[in-house]
């Protein structure tokens, strides 16, 4: 029996999953369940399909993502609240499962030309879904839905404004990859559509008011420009133009001006009243409390899922001098590195860093050298760098939509059949 009929079911399902990523957590989860069941039935009934999948099971990030998930499950053994531990660990297991499903499916396609076409189509499906979300968000902003005009921050479909802006950041990198490196982005129609998408995304990122996204995007674009452009003079010119552009945006866009100045105000308030509630001050207090937590449990951490429990214990023992009441509303310290170290110790931090190492190892050399794999390598590297930078300000793998997007994009871009991996 040919495996083609099963692919005709799974491939459209993956396209729908790409569209749903930014639109609905429930829809994307339901589609995943449907895809898993379909793949299981296909593997059970179709030997050719099963053999194709088995040949494709060894993918570059599978071990790293699985190790990260395994560390979380081991951390449940010494946690105080097992239910919370399983809740967190079950989230992390989605990373290797989604990644392996996408990458193995694409690699099992025997024609390299067809693999590339399907991989690019999956990324386009993600852009289509994000475009729909952005248009809905702008219509809401201008009063077409909800009856309130010009409300900030922009949170379309109830999506948290920080998550919304960072999903758009991934869309920016995907759109830029198509324009710079894909034959699909060279036609006039494609350039107009992709250019329009990028402009709308930038506007939505501004209206999200997320300083985390603004900082991470600026840093990521600077790193990607330095990695992509070979001429030092061109890099210097781009850096100068970027600095002038950012300065102009800060000077002439009141929204950006006010949000950046608010950081200075919050830092000033923190220096005079450490326990006053604010976004910046709250992060600094949380990081301070987390470092105390790490100092007390440096090797194995407090246990998977026990971060909120340990904070509460610290408040009772040390009182408000370290953990004021408003910090108890946090289930993570808004820093993925501190979170990994606090909950799972040295192994947790090592597992997290190993994921990013395995992402950058095949992608970065191809971005520097150029060639056929640059499209996928650029997007993979930009996504990894963005998560690494933003990870200093938030724990992205704790957030379903960002976790799904990361696994999906890496499954498309970093595969044994992808040009960037073959050349590494």
JOJOTA-V191272 format. One record per residue. N is the residue number from 1. RES is the residue in three letters. SS is DSSP state (@ for helix, = for strand, . for the rest). OMEGA is omega in whole degrees, -180 to 180 (999 if undefined). D_CENTER is the distance of its C-alpha to the mean C-alpha in Angstrom with 2 decimals. Layout:
BEGIN
N|RES|SS|OMEGA|D_CENTER  N|RES|SS|OMEGA|D_CENTER
END
This chain:
BEGIN
1|UNK|.|179|38.60  2|UNK|.|179|36.11  3|UNK|.|-176|32.37  4|UNK|@|180|31.94  5|UNK|@|180|32.35  6|UNK|@|178|29.50  7|UNK|@|179|27.20  8|UNK|@|174|28.39  9|UNK|@|-174|27.04  10|UNK|@|-177|23.71  11|UNK|@|175|22.67  12|UNK|@|177|23.14  13|UNK|@|177|21.35  14|UNK|@|176|18.23  15|UNK|@|178|18.64  16|UNK|@|177|18.95  17|UNK|@|177|15.85  18|UNK|@|178|13.92  19|UNK|@|-173|15.80  20|UNK|@|-174|15.27  21|UNK|.|-177|11.49  22|UNK|.|-173|11.54  23|UNK|.|-173|15.20  24|UNK|.|176|15.89  25|UNK|@|-179|14.59  26|UNK|@|-179|18.15  27|UNK|@|-179|18.53  28|UNK|@|178|15.47  29|UNK|@|179|16.66  30|UNK|@|178|20.21  31|UNK|@|178|19.45  32|UNK|@|180|17.86  33|UNK|@|178|21.03  34|UNK|@|179|23.18  35|UNK|@|179|21.63  36|UNK|@|-179|22.08  37|UNK|@|179|25.65  38|UNK|@|180|26.49  39|UNK|@|179|25.40  40|UNK|@|179|27.41  41|UNK|@|180|30.44  42|UNK|@|180|30.18  43|UNK|@|-179|30.11  44|UNK|@|-173|33.02  45|UNK|@|-172|35.16  46|UNK|.|-177|34.45  47|UNK|@|-179|35.22  48|UNK|@|178|34.09  49|UNK|@|-180|30.63  50|UNK|@|179|30.50  51|UNK|@|178|31.63  52|UNK|@|-179|29.07  53|UNK|@|-180|26.22  54|UNK|@|177|27.83  55|UNK|@|-174|28.16  56|UNK|.|-171|24.46  57|UNK|.|-179|23.18  58|UNK|.|-178|22.79  59|UNK|.|-171|19.44  60|UNK|.|-175|18.10  61|UNK|.|-175|15.12  62|UNK|@|-178|16.93  63|UNK|@|-179|18.83  64|UNK|@|-180|16.13  65|UNK|@|178|13.88  66|UNK|@|178|17.22  67|UNK|@|178|18.47  68|UNK|@|179|15.62  69|UNK|@|-180|16.46  70|UNK|@|179|20.15  71|UNK|@|179|20.17  72|UNK|@|179|18.89  73|UNK|@|177|21.71  74|UNK|@|179|24.25  75|UNK|@|178|23.45  76|UNK|@|-176|24.78  77|UNK|@|-178|28.20  78|UNK|@|177|28.82  79|UNK|.|178|27.06  80|UNK|.|-178|29.31  81|UNK|.|-174|27.65  82|UNK|@|-179|27.00  83|UNK|@|178|25.68  84|UNK|@|179|22.88  85|UNK|@|178|22.20  86|UNK|@|179|21.96  87|UNK|@|179|19.76  88|UNK|@|-178|17.06  89|UNK|@|178|17.70  90|UNK|@|175|17.66  91|UNK|@|-175|14.08  92|UNK|@|-179|13.06  93|UNK|@|178|15.32  94|UNK|@|-178|13.21  95|UNK|@|180|10.94  96|UNK|@|-177|14.07  97|UNK|@|180|15.72  98|UNK|@|180|13.39  99|UNK|@|-177|12.84  100|UNK|@|-180|16.62  101|UNK|@|-177|17.62  102|UNK|@|-176|16.02  103|UNK|@|-180|17.01  104|UNK|@|178|20.42  105|UNK|@|-178|21.22  106|UNK|@|-178|20.74  107|UNK|@|-178|22.59  108|UNK|.|173|25.39  109|UNK|.|-167|26.21  110|UNK|.|179|29.22  111|UNK|.|180|29.43  112|UNK|@|178|27.17  113|UNK|@|180|27.60  114|UNK|@|176|26.65  115|UNK|@|-179|23.54  116|UNK|@|180|22.35  117|UNK|@|-179|23.32  118|UNK|@|179|21.52  119|UNK|@|179|18.28  120|UNK|@|179|18.45  121|UNK|@|177|19.44  122|UNK|@|177|16.41  123|UNK|@|177|14.23  124|UNK|@|178|16.86  125|UNK|@|176|16.63  126|UNK|@|179|13.02  127|UNK|@|179|14.50  128|UNK|@|179|17.49  129|UNK|@|179|15.77  130|UNK|@|177|13.91  131|UNK|@|179|17.35  132|UNK|@|179|19.06  133|UNK|@|-179|16.88  134|UNK|@|179|17.51  135|UNK|@|176|21.18  136|UNK|@|179|21.59  137|UNK|@|179|20.12  138|UNK|@|177|22.58  139|UNK|@|176|25.40  140|UNK|@|-180|24.80  141|UNK|@|-179|24.84  142|UNK|.|170|28.16  143|UNK|.|-180|29.66  144|UNK|.|177|29.70  145|UNK|.|175|28.15  146|UNK|.|176|28.69  147|UNK|.|180|31.66  148|UNK|.|-180|30.08  149|UNK|.|170|29.61  150|UNK|.|178|27.46  151|UNK|.|178|25.72  152|UNK|.|-1|22.92  153|UNK|.|-180|20.10  154|UNK|.|-178|19.02  155|UNK|.|-177|17.64  156|UNK|@|180|18.28  157|UNK|@|178|18.97  158|UNK|@|-180|18.48  159|UNK|.|-179|14.72  160|UNK|.|-172|14.13  161|UNK|@|178|14.28  162|UNK|@|178|11.51  163|UNK|@|-180|9.02  164|UNK|@|-177|10.96  165|UNK|@|-179|10.85  166|UNK|@|170|7.21  167|UNK|@|177|7.04  168|UNK|@|176|10.14  169|UNK|@|177|8.96  170|UNK|@|176|7.24  171|UNK|@|177|10.59  172|UNK|@|-178|12.49  173|UNK|@|178|11.64  174|UNK|@|179|12.49  175|UNK|@|178|15.59  176|UNK|@|179|16.63  177|UNK|@|179|16.53  178|UNK|@|-178|18.82  179|UNK|@|-173|21.10  180|UNK|@|-165|21.49  181|UNK|@|-176|21.65  182|UNK|.|174|22.19  183|UNK|@|179|25.69  184|UNK|@|-178|24.32  185|UNK|@|-174|23.51  186|UNK|.|180|27.02  187|UNK|.|-180|29.14  188|UNK|@|-180|30.06  189|UNK|@|-180|28.76  190|UNK|@|-179|25.31  191|UNK|@|178|25.20  192|UNK|@|-178|26.31  193|UNK|@|-180|23.80  194|UNK|@|177|20.81  195|UNK|@|178|22.24  196|UNK|@|178|22.66  197|UNK|@|-179|19.12  198|UNK|@|179|17.92  199|UNK|@|179|20.53  200|UNK|@|179|19.62  201|UNK|@|179|15.91  202|UNK|@|179|17.16  203|UNK|@|-180|19.59  204|UNK|@|178|17.17  205|UNK|@|177|14.97  206|UNK|@|-177|18.35  207|UNK|@|176|19.48  208|UNK|@|-179|16.52  209|UNK|.|-178|18.08  210|UNK|.|179|14.90  211|UNK|@|175|15.95  212|UNK|@|180|12.70  213|UNK|@|-179|11.13  214|UNK|@|-179|14.49  215|UNK|@|-177|14.77  216|UNK|@|179|11.42  217|UNK|@|-180|12.11  218|UNK|@|180|15.70  219|UNK|@|-179|15.12  220|UNK|@|180|12.82  221|UNK|@|177|15.39  222|UNK|@|179|18.17  223|UNK|@|-179|17.02  224|UNK|@|177|16.49  225|UNK|@|179|19.88  226|UNK|@|-179|21.55  227|UNK|@|-173|20.32  228|UNK|@|-175|21.26  229|UNK|.|-175|24.50  230|UNK|.|-178|27.39  231|UNK|.|179|29.96  232|UNK|@|178|29.97  233|UNK|@|179|31.87  234|UNK|@|178|29.31  235|UNK|@|179|26.50  236|UNK|@|179|28.75  237|UNK|@|178|29.50  238|UNK|@|179|25.89  239|UNK|@|179|25.21  240|UNK|@|179|28.29  241|UNK|@|180|27.45  242|UNK|@|179|23.94  243|UNK|@|179|25.55  244|UNK|@|179|28.20  245|UNK|@|179|25.79  246|UNK|@|178|23.77  247|UNK|@|179|27.16  248|UNK|@|178|28.41  249|UNK|@|179|25.48  250|UNK|@|-176|26.05  251|UNK|@|-169|29.78  252|UNK|@|177|30.05  253|UNK|.|-174|27.16  254|UNK|@|-179|28.20  255|UNK|@|180|24.89  256|UNK|@|-180|23.16  257|UNK|@|-177|26.38  258|UNK|@|-178|26.63  259|UNK|@|178|23.07  260|UNK|@|179|23.37  261|UNK|@|179|26.88  262|UNK|@|177|25.78  263|UNK|@|179|23.97  264|UNK|@|179|27.34  265|UNK|@|-179|29.16  266|UNK|@|177|27.02  267|UNK|@|177|27.50  268|UNK|@|178|31.20  269|UNK|@|-180|31.40  270|UNK|@|-179|29.74  271|UNK|@|-179|32.32  272|UNK|@|179|35.16  273|UNK|.|-171|33.95  274|UNK|.|-172|31.30  275|UNK|.|174|30.96  276|UNK|.|-176|30.61  277|UNK|.|175|27.61  278|UNK|.|-179|25.02  279|UNK|@|-179|21.29  280|UNK|@|179|21.73  281|UNK|@|178|24.59  282|UNK|@|177|22.89  283|UNK|@|-179|20.06  284|UNK|@|177|22.83  285|UNK|@|-180|24.86  286|UNK|@|179|22.08  287|UNK|@|179|21.39  288|UNK|@|179|25.17  289|UNK|@|-180|25.56  290|UNK|@|178|22.82  291|UNK|@|175|24.62  292|UNK|@|178|27.81  293|UNK|@|180|26.24  294|UNK|@|180|25.16  295|UNK|@|-180|28.65  296|UNK|@|-178|30.24  297|UNK|.|-171|28.20  298|UNK|.|-172|27.11  299|UNK|.|-175|27.26  300|UNK|.|179|25.94  301|UNK|.|-177|24.39  302|UNK|.|-180|25.37  303|UNK|.|-179|23.96  304|UNK|.|178|20.96  305|UNK|.|-175|20.83  306|UNK|.|-179|23.54  307|UNK|@|179|21.78  308|UNK|@|180|23.19  309|UNK|@|-179|26.49  310|UNK|@|176|26.91  311|UNK|@|-180|26.29  312|UNK|@|177|29.02  313|UNK|@|179|31.31  314|UNK|@|179|30.83  315|UNK|@|-180|31.78  316|UNK|@|-177|34.92  317|UNK|@|-174|35.88  318|UNK|@|-180|35.08  319|UNK|@|-172|35.33  320|UNK|@|180|33.72  321|UNK|@|179|34.20  322|UNK|.|-174|30.82  323|UNK|.|174|29.06  324|UNK|.|-171|30.05  325|UNK|@|-174|29.81  326|UNK|@|178|26.87  327|UNK|@|-178|24.56  328|UNK|@|177|25.32  329|UNK|@|-179|23.08  330|UNK|.|174|19.95  331|UNK|.|176|18.59  332|UNK|.|-170|16.47  333|UNK|.|-177|17.21  334|UNK|.|174|14.22  335|UNK|.|-173|13.72  336|UNK|@|180|11.93  337|UNK|@|176|14.66  338|UNK|@|180|17.46  339|UNK|@|180|16.23  340|UNK|@|-179|16.24  341|UNK|@|-177|19.59  342|UNK|@|-175|21.09  343|UNK|@|-176|20.55  344|UNK|@|172|20.98  345|UNK|@|-177|22.62  346|UNK|@|-180|22.76  347|UNK|@|180|21.58  348|UNK|@|179|18.36  349|UNK|@|179|17.55  350|UNK|@|-180|18.78  351|UNK|@|179|16.67  352|UNK|@|-179|13.42  353|UNK|@|-180|14.73  354|UNK|@|176|15.94  355|UNK|@|-178|12.60  356|UNK|@|176|11.78  357|UNK|@|-179|15.44  358|UNK|@|175|15.46  359|UNK|@|-174|12.68  360|UNK|@|-175|14.63  361|UNK|@|178|18.05  362|UNK|@|-171|18.50  363|UNK|@|-173|16.53  364|UNK|@|179|17.87  365|UNK|@|-179|21.54  366|UNK|@|176|21.25  367|UNK|@|180|19.67  368|UNK|@|-173|22.61  369|UNK|@|-176|25.22  370|UNK|.|179|24.39  371|UNK|.|-171|25.62  372|UNK|.|-176|24.72  373|UNK|.|-172|21.32  374|UNK|@|-179|20.01  375|UNK|@|-178|18.20  376|UNK|@|-178|15.86  377|UNK|@|-180|15.87  378|UNK|@|-178|14.96  379|UNK|@|179|11.82  380|UNK|@|-178|10.80  381|UNK|@|-180|11.84  382|UNK|@|179|10.32  383|UNK|@|180|6.71  384|UNK|@|-180|7.82  385|UNK|@|179|9.79  386|UNK|@|179|7.52  387|UNK|@|180|5.59  388|UNK|@|-179|9.28  389|UNK|@|-180|10.80  390|UNK|@|179|8.99  391|UNK|.|175|9.43  392|UNK|.|-176|13.06  393|UNK|.|179|12.94  394|UNK|.|179|10.82  395|UNK|.|-170|9.86  396|UNK|@|-179|6.25  397|UNK|@|174|7.40  398|UNK|@|-174|10.22  399|UNK|.|-170|8.78  400|UNK|@|-173|9.44  401|UNK|@|179|7.93  402|UNK|@|176|4.23  403|UNK|@|178|5.74  404|UNK|@|-178|7.65  405|UNK|@|180|5.69  406|UNK|@|-178|4.48  407|UNK|@|-180|8.14  408|UNK|@|-178|9.59  409|UNK|@|179|8.86  410|UNK|@|176|9.93  411|UNK|@|178|12.75  412|UNK|@|-168|13.94  413|UNK|@|-176|13.86  414|UNK|.|-179|14.89  415|UNK|.|175|17.97  416|UNK|.|180|21.51  417|UNK|.|180|22.70  418|UNK|.|-179|20.39  419|UNK|@|-179|22.42  420|UNK|@|180|20.08  421|UNK|@|-179|20.52  422|UNK|@|-176|24.22  423|UNK|.|-176|24.87  424|UNK|.|999|23.20
END
